[in-house]
Amino acid sequence: MVVLFNNLSSEEVESYALVLASAGIAHQTRKGPFGWELIVETEAFETAFDTIREYLLENRKDVLAPE
């Protein structure tokens, strides 16, 4: 098992865990010293990372530059 992300808020770890569960990727969460950690099997790291990246890209909020 390896840490996929750390220092997450409770809202972030819940969202990411749901994304991984929906994709069928086994994971664990645990409270770390500076926030929540999301943990996956070593073999699933790359797939899990790409899955979360896609989720973030699809759900990002574009910020307009001040004029």
N, C-alpha and C positions, 0 to 999 in steps of 0.2 A: 504494500500500500504506500502511496505517495501523496503528499499534499498538492492538490491542484491549485487552490487559492487559499490565502490566509488573510487575516485582518479584515474579515468581512463583517458587515452589520448583520443583525438577525434577519432583517428583511432580504438582504442580498443572498444569504445562505439558503433561506427558505425558497426563494425564487430559483436559484441555480439548482438546488436539489430537485425541485419539481421538473425543471427542464431535463436534467439527467434521468430522472425516473421515467419521464415520458418517452425518452429515447432508449430506454431499456439498459441504461448504464448503471451498474452497481456503484454505490458510493456510501460514504459515511460523513457525518458532520460531528464536530466537537468544538467545545469552547476552548480557545487558546488563550495565551496570556494577553494578547492585544486585540481580540475579537474572535470571530468564528473561523474555523478551518473546514474546507471541503476536501475530502480524501477519496481517491479512486485507486483501483488496482493499477499497478505499473503498466501492464499491457494496454490499459484503456486510457492512459493519460492523453495521448494525442487526439483520440476521438472525442474524449470528454472536453478537452480544451477547445477543439474546433466547434463542438456543439454549443458551448457557452458563447464563443465568439460570434457565431451566427445569430444566436438569440440576442446578444447585445447590439449587433448591427441592425437587426430587424426592428428592435424596440428603442433605438436611440432617439433622443430628442434633439433635433437640430437647434443649434443656438445661432441666432443671427448676430453678425458683427454690428456694433454700433455705427451709425452713420456719421 
